[in-house]
Amino acid sequence: MIGDVMVKKQMQKDVKNYRDIGIDANPPQEVCDDESCPWHGHAKIRGRIFEGEVVSTKMQKSVVVQWGYIKKVKKYKRYMRAKTRVIAHLPPCLKVNEGDKVRIGETRPISKAKAFVVFEVLSKQ
């Protein structure tokens, strides 16, 4: 009986093919060899975390994520809608299309324009 439990635990360790990123998120099912992947590479998520919608997937290994917020205009004593667009790195282990909801986290600068990485797909469209 005790031997069976130890064998099951060893099998569970073998199945786990990702590292702990320190955030409650669902890991991807696929495995990749990307150095900038938080699950399978060396990228560490630090700083800010945002949820947004993918609006463009035309770049290689990158996506444009957009989210909206409400901003107060002091002069007119009213509120206006605004949006933020961020370019984020997309690891090959995550499959994303336009319109999907994703979570991105801040990491070290990957390129001139990229300092965020996609680490979880919340919902598919």
C-alpha positions in Angstrom: 0.0 0.0 0.0 2.7 2.5 1.0 4.7 1.5 -2.1 1.7 2.3 -4.4 1.4 5.8 -2.9 5.1 6.4 -3.5 4.8 5.2 -7.1 1.8 7.5 -7.7 3.6 10.5 -6.3 6.6 9.8 -8.5 4.3 9.5 -11.5 2.8 12.9 -10.7 6.2 14.5 -10.5 7.1 13.1 -13.9 3.8 14.4 -15.4 4.5 18.0 -14.1 6.5 19.5 -17.0 6.4 23.2 -15.9 7.9 25.2 -13.1 6.1 27.1 -10.4 5.8 30.8 -11.3 4.4 31.9 -7.9 1.0 33.0 -9.2 -2.3 31.1 -9.1 -2.7 30.3 -12.8 -3.5 27.4 -15.0 -0.4 26.0 -16.6 -0.4 25.1 -20.3 -0.8 21.6 -21.5 2.0 21.8 -24.1 5.7 22.1 -23.6 7.9 24.6 -25.3 11.6 25.4 -25.3 11.3 29.2 -25.3 13.7 31.0 -23.0 11.2 33.8 -22.4 8.4 31.5 -21.3 7.5 31.8 -17.6 6.4 28.2 -17.4 9.3 26.5 -19.3 12.0 29.1 -19.6 13.7 31.6 -17.4 11.4 34.6 -17.5 10.2 35.7 -14.0 6.9 37.6 -13.6 7.4 40.6 -11.3 5.5 43.8 -10.9 2.1 44.4 -12.5 -0.4 41.8 -13.7 -3.3 42.8 -16.1 -6.2 41.0 -17.8 -7.2 42.1 -21.3 -8.3 41.1 -24.7 -6.1 40.1 -27.6 -6.6 42.5 -30.5 -3.8 41.5 -32.8 -1.7 38.3 -33.4 0.1 39.4 -36.6 3.6 39.5 -35.0 5.8 36.5 -34.5 5.8 35.4 -30.8 4.0 38.6 -29.8 0.4 39.8 -29.3 -1.3 43.2 -28.7 -3.4 43.1 -25.5 -6.0 45.8 -24.8 -8.1 46.7 -21.8 -10.4 49.6 -20.9 -10.9 51.8 -17.9 -12.8 54.9 -16.8 -10.9 58.1 -16.4 -12.2 61.3 -14.7 -11.9 64.6 -16.6 -11.6 67.2 -13.9 -12.3 70.2 -16.1 -15.7 69.0 -17.3 -16.6 67.0 -14.1 -17.4 63.9 -16.2 -15.9 60.5 -16.9 -14.5 59.2 -20.1 -13.6 55.7 -21.3 -10.0 55.1 -22.2 -8.0 52.1 -23.2 -4.4 50.8 -22.9 -2.7 48.7 -25.5 0.4 46.7 -24.6 2.7 44.4 -26.7 3.3 41.2 -24.9 5.4 38.1 -25.6 3.5 35.0 -26.5 5.2 31.7 -25.7 4.6 28.9 -28.2 3.0 26.6 -25.6 0.0 29.0 -25.4 -2.4 29.1 -28.4 -4.2 32.4 -28.6 -6.5 34.0 -31.3 -7.9 37.5 -31.6 -10.7 38.1 -29.1 -9.4 35.8 -26.4 -9.1 37.0 -22.8 -5.6 36.6 -21.4 -3.5 37.5 -18.3 -0.2 39.2 -18.8 2.6 39.9 -16.3 5.5 42.3 -16.2 8.9 40.9 -16.8 12.3 42.1 -17.7 12.5 43.9 -21.1 12.5 41.3 -23.8 12.9 43.9 -26.6 12.5 47.6 -27.1 8.7 47.4 -27.0 8.0 44.2 -25.0 8.2 44.1 -21.2 5.1 41.8 -20.6 4.5 38.1 -21.2 1.3 36.1 -21.6 1.1 33.5 -18.9 -2.6 32.4 -18.9 -5.5 32.1 -21.3 -8.7 32.9 -19.4 -11.3 32.3 -22.1 -11.4 31.5 -25.8 -13.6 33.2 -28.3 
